[in-house]
Amino acid sequence: MPKIFEYLGILIFFYSNEHEPIHVHGKYDGFESKAEFYIVDGKIVEIKIKSIKDRKPLSGNKLKDFRVFLEEYADKIVQKWIDYFVYHKDIEFEKINNRIK
């Protein structure tokens, strides 16, 4: 389970056996949601946050924090996905403690 970011206590990661579309999981205190990235002509055109079967989804402020983080870091997340799953590179974990404005 490659951990790629932590933002205000939300752990953002991939599972090692992931599948397309490109997506990440956000987990906080037993709650977990995933975000799928839809890319057209090399540009992210949409990010959809979805629930995961048999898991309680992020909600309230943590869901909002997850969404804000995804919008700000979408390109970096997609690049980390490509580096890990396509190029089989090690990826760096980043902890972000400051709230995105």
C-alpha positions as a LaTeX table, in Angstrom:
\begin{tabular}{lrrr}
\hline
Residue & $x$ (\AA) & $y$ (\AA) & $z$ (\AA) \\
\hline
Met1 & 0.00 & 0.00 & 0.00 \\
Pro2 & 2.07 & 2.95 & $-1.21$ \\
Lys3 & 1.30 & 5.99 & 0.94 \\
Ile4 & 1.71 & 9.13 & $-1.13$ \\
Phe5 & 0.42 & 11.99 & 1.02 \\
Glu6 & $-0.96$ & 12.84 & 4.40 \\
Tyr7 & $-3.09$ & 15.97 & 4.57 \\
Leu8 & $-4.49$ & 17.17 & 7.90 \\
Gly9 & $-4.55$ & 13.56 & 9.14 \\
Ile10 & $-6.09$ & 12.10 & 5.96 \\
Leu11 & $-3.87$ & 9.37 & 4.55 \\
Ile12 & $-3.86$ & 9.35 & 0.74 \\
Phe13 & $-2.62$ & 6.14 & $-0.85$ \\
Phe14 & $-2.82$ & 3.52 & $-3.58$ \\
Tyr15 & $-3.36$ & $-0.17$ & $-3.05$ \\
Ser16 & $-0.54$ & $-2.15$ & $-4.69$ \\
Asn17 & $-2.91$ & $-4.03$ & $-7.01$ \\
Glu18 & $-4.80$ & $-1.03$ & $-8.36$ \\
His19 & $-6.68$ & $-0.77$ & $-11.64$ \\
Glu20 & $-7.79$ & 2.03 & $-13.92$ \\
Pro21 & $-9.21$ & 4.60 & $-13.90$ \\
Ile22 & $-6.40$ & 6.34 & $-12.04$ \\
His23 & $-7.59$ & 6.78 & $-8.49$ \\
Val24 & $-6.46$ & 7.22 & $-4.89$ \\
His25 & $-7.93$ & 6.36 & $-1.54$ \\
Gly26 & $-8.36$ & 8.77 & 1.34 \\
Lys27 & $-8.60$ & 7.32 & 4.84 \\
Tyr28 & $-9.21$ & 9.00 & 8.17 \\
Asp29 & $-10.13$ & 7.38 & 11.49 \\
Gly30 & $-11.76$ & 4.28 & 9.96 \\
Phe31 & $-13.53$ & 6.18 & 7.17 \\
Glu32 & $-12.42$ & 5.75 & 3.56 \\
Ser33 & $-13.38$ & 7.11 & 0.15 \\
Lys34 & $-11.75$ & 6.98 & $-3.25$ \\
Ala35 & $-11.24$ & 9.62 & $-5.90$ \\
Glu36 & $-11.16$ & 8.74 & $-9.58$ \\
Phe37 & $-9.37$ & 10.98 & $-12.08$ \\
Tyr38 & $-10.79$ & 11.26 & $-15.58$ \\
Ile39 & $-8.21$ & 12.37 & $-18.14$ \\
Val40 & $-8.82$ & 13.50 & $-21.72$ \\
Asp41 & $-5.95$ & 14.43 & $-24.03$ \\
Gly42 & $-3.53$ & 14.44 & $-21.09$ \\
Lys43 & $-5.61$ & 16.82 & $-18.96$ \\
Ile44 & $-7.64$ & 16.03 & $-15.86$ \\
Val45 & $-11.21$ & 16.94 & $-16.77$ \\
Glu46 & $-13.01$ & 15.56 & $-13.73$ \\
Ile47 & $-12.40$ & 14.12 & $-10.26$ \\
Lys48 & $-15.16$ & 11.94 & $-8.81$ \\
Ile49 & $-15.18$ & 11.02 & $-5.12$ \\
Lys50 & $-16.87$ & 7.68 & $-4.52$ \\
Ser51 & $-17.75$ & 5.41 & $-1.65$ \\
Ile52 & $-16.08$ & 2.03 & $-1.23$ \\
Lys53 & $-18.12$ & $-1.11$ & $-0.67$ \\
Asp54 & $-18.26$ & $-2.15$ & 3.00 \\
Arg55 & $-16.45$ & 1.00 & 4.20 \\
Lys56 & $-17.85$ & 4.13 & 5.81 \\
Pro57 & $-17.14$ & 7.10 & 3.50 \\
Leu58 & $-15.42$ & 10.30 & 4.52 \\
Ser59 & $-17.97$ & 12.96 & 5.40 \\
Gly60 & $-18.31$ & 16.52 & 6.64 \\
Asn61 & $-15.12$ & 18.52 & 7.02 \\
Lys62 & $-12.85$ & 15.57 & 6.23 \\
Leu63 & $-14.61$ & 14.99 & 2.91 \\
Lys64 & $-14.27$ & 18.71 & 2.15 \\
Asp65 & $-10.56$ & 18.62 & 3.09 \\
Phe66 & $-10.06$ & 15.57 & 0.84 \\
Arg67 & $-11.80$ & 17.31 & $-2.09$ \\
Val68 & $-9.76$ & 20.53 & $-1.67$ \\
Phe69 & $-6.55$ & 18.51 & $-1.50$ \\
Leu70 & $-7.41$ & 16.54 & $-4.63$ \\
Glu71 & $-8.12$ & 19.69 & $-6.61$ \\
Glu72 & $-4.80$ & 21.26 & $-5.58$ \\
Tyr73 & $-2.62$ & 18.14 & $-5.95$ \\
Ala74 & $-4.34$ & 16.30 & $-8.82$ \\
Asp75 & $-1.41$ & 16.56 & $-11.23$ \\
Lys76 & 1.08 & 15.33 & $-8.62$ \\
Ile77 & $-1.22$ & 12.41 & $-7.71$ \\
Val78 & $-1.56$ & 11.34 & $-11.34$ \\
Gln79 & 2.21 & 11.61 & $-11.82$ \\
Lys80 & 2.83 & 9.45 & $-8.74$ \\
Trp81 & 0.35 & 6.86 & $-10.11$ \\
Ile82 & 2.19 & 6.75 & $-13.45$ \\
Asp83 & 5.60 & 6.58 & $-11.77$ \\
Tyr84 & 4.49 & 3.72 & $-9.52$ \\
Phe85 & 2.28 & 1.61 & $-11.79$ \\
Val86 & 3.78 & 2.31 & $-15.22$ \\
Tyr87 & 7.46 & 2.99 & $-14.53$ \\
His88 & 7.69 & 0.91 & $-11.31$ \\
Lys89 & 9.53 & 3.70 & $-9.52$ \\
Asp90 & 9.60 & 4.26 & $-5.80$ \\
Ile91 & 7.46 & 7.23 & $-4.88$ \\
Glu92 & 8.04 & 9.77 & $-2.16$ \\
Phe93 & 5.63 & 10.24 & 0.74 \\
Glu94 & 4.75 & 13.86 & 1.54 \\
Lys95 & 3.13 & 15.11 & 4.74 \\
Ile96 & 1.24 & 18.40 & 4.43 \\
Asn97 & 0.22 & 20.02 & 7.69 \\
Asn98 & $-0.84$ & 23.43 & 6.43 \\
Arg99 & $-4.41$ & 23.89 & 5.30 \\
Ile100 & $-4.85$ & 24.66 & 1.61 \\
Lys101 & $-6.65$ & 27.97 & 1.20 \\
\hline
\end{tabular}
